[in-house]
């Protein structure tokens, strides 16, 4: 629950509030799917910076609506617009800022964390998932290379073999399986409440020590994500013009199995 005396600010479609327990809540407000673009990720990074300045010691990352985040909208039907072929470098530059932020982040994942939305969840230090949550690196099913730094983050979280499984197949992982493979750190019916409880535990630690420990444990992560997104974008630029990518997007919109031809 949010504290009644929480200080709150809006950053585009992201609201950020800081309670007197020094836990900040950063909520993405683009329901139901919470598609992102460079502007949204920049707003989130700005919100993280403000939370730090406002005295927060930990952040809960959450989303309004049915799903945590469906990543980029390749169909162009949402208000986020179609990011394929444009604006992705800026989006990835803003994503690196999330990894550079000094405060620990607990992501509360309800519904789907798909594609870049999975990448966003993996930018957090911890993930709390509901049993109904769905994690999916669906890029191969779209005819596309993975992005949002997943090349660096996913193997570090679940291990190389599990990362290969998720990236090569593009299959969905339930909240329960996510907990089994380490993709989710907690499984809870009330994801926000549990995420906040975990964030409150972090906020109770000595703040200088917590930052010091986190800086050591995540040393070089932002640089690795920057290097990964450079490679990811180069590969994505090769695949956006292909017939397979066009077929993958059509099949996803039509909720059918794609018919890829390798061209």
Buried (B, 14 or more C-beta within 10 A) or exposed (E): EBEEEBBBBEBBBBBBBBBEBBBBBBBBBBEBBBBBBBBBBBBBBBBBBBBBEBEBBBBBBBBBBEBBBBBBBBEEEBEBBBBBEEBBEBBBBBBBBBBBBEBBBBBBBBBBBBBBBBBBBBBBBBBBBBEEBBBBBBBBBBBBBBBBBBBBBBBEBBEEEBBEBBBEEBBBBBBBBBBBBEBBBBBBEEBBBBBBBBBBEBBBBEBEEBBEEBEEEBEEBBEBBBBBBEEBBEBBBEBBEBEBBBBBBEBBEEEEEBEBEEE
